[in-house]
Amino acid sequence: PKFPMPNNLQYLLRYGTLAGNPAVLQHVRLTLDRMAMGGIFDQVGGGFARYSTDIQWKVPHFEKMLYDNAQLLSVYAQAYQAFKEPMYRRTALRIMGWVSAEMTSPEGAFFSALDADSEGEEGKYYVWTTEEIHAALGTDADLAMAYYNVGGAGAWEHGTNILLRTENDEEFAADHHLTMDTLRTTLDRIEQALLAARSRRVRPGLDDKSLTSWNAMMVTGLCDAYEAFNEPVALAAARKNMELLLGRCRREDGGLWHSYKAGKATINGYLDDLAFTAAALVR
């Protein structure tokens, strides 16, 4: 029912800014807020799932695709430039963190996708029971369950929960009488503990081929993030990937190869490979 549609959001962001239309910009902000706080965003490991199966961005189809996250990286980076909203910066940086940790080969190629299911069950890698939260977090469990709405808005099926948020960090800190520094320090500790606990589960399958068009889209996203946040790691990853594309995926006739894996590039490039690579080079 709900796909992120980042190109629509990017268009509306630009139009609303250039036309000085606050209603359009509010529409963009509402959608970006709800996606970043919803179950469609991996609150523990970063990165967006492909789409939501409900109208509230709560229950995703748990598959994560490189091209979605590449475009959403651009949108959140540019939205931060427009609004200076800290959540947009954090969301963009966590997309980058997920790509670096789980979707990048040693030579700098970006993988295509993570499966939705593990052990034959969709979402099993990503959802939590109350008992699992307590076992992973100890004294931090109560705060985490409030923050991620465990047992409340996050309740799903078979006693599991999809971690999500119903208010931003400033609102949560005020409601729980915490300073922003204390909340951020505690959340960083909680996220690391949950990530460590989750890493011991059976991981979803990885589609480890690298598509030229999707890699180029991520290069563009990383360049947008570098412009917005001045994070050197973003530009370094973009350059390393583009050097790989031009070194391994460029054909002698001036065209491109479509797919790269294990040192071998195959399949004549399509129009989107050429278009997105050209756009990334310009960026």
C-alpha positions in Angstrom: 0.0 0.0 0.0 2.8 2.5 0.7 6.1 2.8 -1.2 8.5 5.6 -0.2 8.5 7.1 -3.7 11.7 9.1 -3.0 11.7 10.8 -6.4 8.2 12.3 -5.7 9.4 13.5 -2.3 12.5 15.0 -3.9 10.4 16.8 -6.5 8.0 18.2 -3.9 10.9 19.3 -1.7 12.4 21.3 -4.5 9.1 22.6 -5.7 7.9 23.6 -2.2 11.3 25.4 -1.6 11.4 27.2 -4.9 7.7 28.2 -4.9 7.7 29.1 -1.2 4.8 26.7 -0.6 4.6 25.8 3.1 1.8 23.3 2.6 3.8 21.2 0.1 6.9 21.4 2.4 4.7 20.2 5.4 3.5 17.3 3.3 7.1 16.3 2.7 8.1 16.7 6.3 5.2 14.6 7.5 6.1 11.7 5.2 9.8 11.9 6.0 9.1 12.0 9.8 6.7 9.0 9.7 9.0 6.9 7.6 12.0 7.6 9.7 10.1 6.8 12.9 8.1 3.9 11.4 8.7 0.1 11.2 9.8 0.6 7.5 13.0 2.0 8.9 15.3 -0.5 10.7 15.5 1.3 14.0 18.4 -0.9 15.1 20.6 -1.3 12.1 19.6 1.5 9.8 18.3 1.3 6.2 14.8 1.3 4.8 12.7 -1.7 3.7 11.0 -1.7 0.3 7.5 -0.8 1.3 4.9 -0.8 4.1 2.0 -3.3 4.1 -0.2 -0.9 6.0 -1.0 2.8 5.8 1.0 3.8 8.9 4.5 2.7 7.7 4.4 0.1 10.5 4.7 -3.3 9.0 7.2 -3.5 6.2 8.0 -6.1 3.6 11.3 -6.6 5.3 13.5 -6.8 2.1 16.0 -4.0 1.8 17.1 -2.8 -1.6 20.1 -0.7 -2.5 18.3 1.5 -4.9 15.6 2.6 -2.4 18.2 3.5 0.2 20.4 5.3 -2.4 17.5 7.6 -3.3 16.3 8.0 0.3 19.8 9.0 1.3 19.6 11.9 -1.2 16.2 12.9 0.0 17.0 12.9 3.7 20.3 14.8 3.1 18.6 17.5 1.1 15.7 17.7 3.5 18.3 18.3 6.2 19.7 21.1 4.2 16.2 22.6 3.8 14.9 22.2 7.4 18.0 21.5 9.6 16.0 18.8 11.3 18.4 16.6 13.3 16.4 13.4 12.7 16.9 13.8 8.9 20.7 13.9 9.4 20.7 10.9 11.7 18.5 8.9 9.3 20.8 9.7 6.4 23.9 8.8 8.4 22.3 5.5 9.5 21.5 4.6 5.9 25.2 5.2 5.2 26.2 3.1 8.2 24.1 0.2 7.1 25.4 0.3 3.6 29.0 0.4 4.9 28.5 -2.5 7.4 26.3 -4.8 5.4 26.2 -3.9 1.7 29.8 -3.1 0.7 32.4 -5.5 -0.6 36.1 -5.1 0.3 36.8 -3.5 -3.1 34.0 -0.9 -2.6 31.2 -2.4 -4.7 27.6 -2.1 -3.3 25.5 -5.2 -3.0 22.0 -5.3 -4.3 19.6 -6.5 -1.6 18.9 -8.3 1.7 16.1 -10.9 1.7 13.0 -10.3 3.8 13.1 -13.7 5.5 15.4 -15.9 7.5 14.8 -19.4 8.6 11.9 -19.4 6.3 10.0 -16.7 8.2 9.6 -13.1 7.0 10.9 -10.5 9.3 12.3 -13.0 11.9 15.7 -11.3 11.9 14.2 -7.9 12.7 11.4 -8.4 15.3 11.6 -8.7 19.1 9.7 -10.2 22.0 9.6 -8.5 25.3 11.8 -11.3 26.8 14.4 -10.7 24.1 14.5 -7.0 24.8 15.0 -7.6 28.6 17.7 -10.3 27.9 19.6 -7.9 25.6 19.3 -4.7 27.6 18.9 -5.4 31.3 18.3 -2.1 33.1 17.9 -0.2 29.9 15.0 -2.4 28.8 12.2 -0.3 30.2 13.4 2.9 28.5 13.9 1.0 25.2 10.4 -0.5 25.3 8.9 2.9 25.8 11.0 4.5 23.1 10.3 1.7 20.5 6.7 1.2 21.7 7.2 -2.5 22.6 3.8 -4.0 23.6 2.0 -0.9 22.3 2.0 0.6 18.8 4.9 -1.8 17.9 3.0 -5.0 18.8 2.8 -7.3 15.8 2.0 -11.0 15.6 2.9 -14.1 17.7 4.1 -12.0 20.6 6.6 -10.1 18.6 7.2 -6.4 18.1 8.3 -4.2 15.2 10.5 -1.5 16.7 9.1 2.0 15.8 8.7 5.4 17.3 5.6 7.6 17.7 7.4 10.8 18.7 10.7 12.4 17.9 13.6 12.5 20.3 12.9 16.0 21.6 9.3 15.0 22.5 10.4 11.7 24.0 13.1 13.4 26.1 10.7 16.0 27.4 8.0 13.4 28.3 10.6 11.3 30.2 12.4 14.2 31.9 15.7 13.5 30.1 18.3 15.9 28.6 19.0 15.3 24.9 22.6 14.3 25.7 21.4 11.7 28.2 18.8 10.3 25.8 21.3 10.1 23.0 24.0 8.4 25.1 21.5 5.9 26.4 20.0 5.2 22.9 23.5 4.7 21.4 24.1 2.1 24.1 20.7 0.5 23.5 21.2 0.3 19.8 24.6 -1.3 20.1 23.3 -3.9 22.5 20.4 -4.8 20.3 22.6 -4.9 17.2 25.0 -7.3 19.0 22.1 -9.5 20.1 20.6 -9.5 16.6 23.9 -10.4 15.0 23.7 -13.8 16.7 20.5 -14.6 14.8 20.4 -16.3 11.4 20.9 -13.5 8.9 18.7 -12.9 5.8 20.1 -13.9 2.5 22.3 -11.4 0.7 22.1 -10.7 -3.1 25.8 -10.0 -3.6 25.8 -8.9 -7.2 26.5 -5.3 -7.9 24.4 -3.5 -10.5 26.0 -0.6 -12.2 22.9 1.6 -12.2 22.1 1.0 -8.5 25.8 1.5 -7.5 25.8 4.8 -9.4 22.6 5.9 -7.6 24.3 5.2 -4.3 27.3 7.3 -5.5 24.9 10.2 -6.1 23.4 9.7 -2.6 26.8 9.7 -1.0 27.7 12.9 -2.8 24.5 14.5 -1.6 25.3 13.4 1.9 28.8 14.8 1.7 27.4 18.1 0.5 24.9 18.2 3.4 27.0 16.9 6.3 30.7 17.3 5.2 31.4 13.8 6.2 34.6 12.6 4.5 33.6 9.0 4.7 30.7 9.7 2.3 32.9 11.1 -0.4 35.6 8.4 0.1 33.0 5.7 -0.4 31.6 7.4 -3.5 35.0 7.8 -5.1 36.1 4.2 -4.3 32.9 2.9 -5.9 33.1 5.1 -9.0 36.7 4.1 -9.5 35.6 0.5 -9.4 32.7 1.1 -11.9 35.0 2.9 -14.3 37.8 0.3 -13.9 35.8 -2.9 -14.0 32.4 -2.0 -15.6 33.4 0.2 -18.5 33.5 -1.5 -21.9 36.1 -0.8 -24.6 33.5 0.7 -26.9 32.6 3.4 -24.3 29.6 1.6 -22.9 29.1 -0.1 -19.6 28.6 -3.5 -18.2 25.4 -4.1 -16.2 26.4 -6.4 -13.4 29.6 -7.1 -11.5 30.4 -9.9 -9.1 33.5 -11.7 -7.9 35.8 -9.8 -10.2 33.8 -10.3 -13.4 31.5 -7.8 -15.2 28.8 -9.2 -17.4 25.7 -8.3 -19.5 25.7 -5.2 -21.8 24.6 -2.1 -19.9 21.1 -0.8 -20.2 20.0 2.8 -20.6 19.6 3.2 -16.8 23.2 2.1 -16.3 24.4 4.8 -18.6 22.0 7.5 -17.3 22.6 7.0 -13.6 26.4 6.6 -14.1 26.5 9.9 -16.0 24.4 11.6 -13.4 26.7 10.3 -10.6 29.9 11.4 -12.5 28.4 14.9 -12.8 27.5 14.9 -9.1 
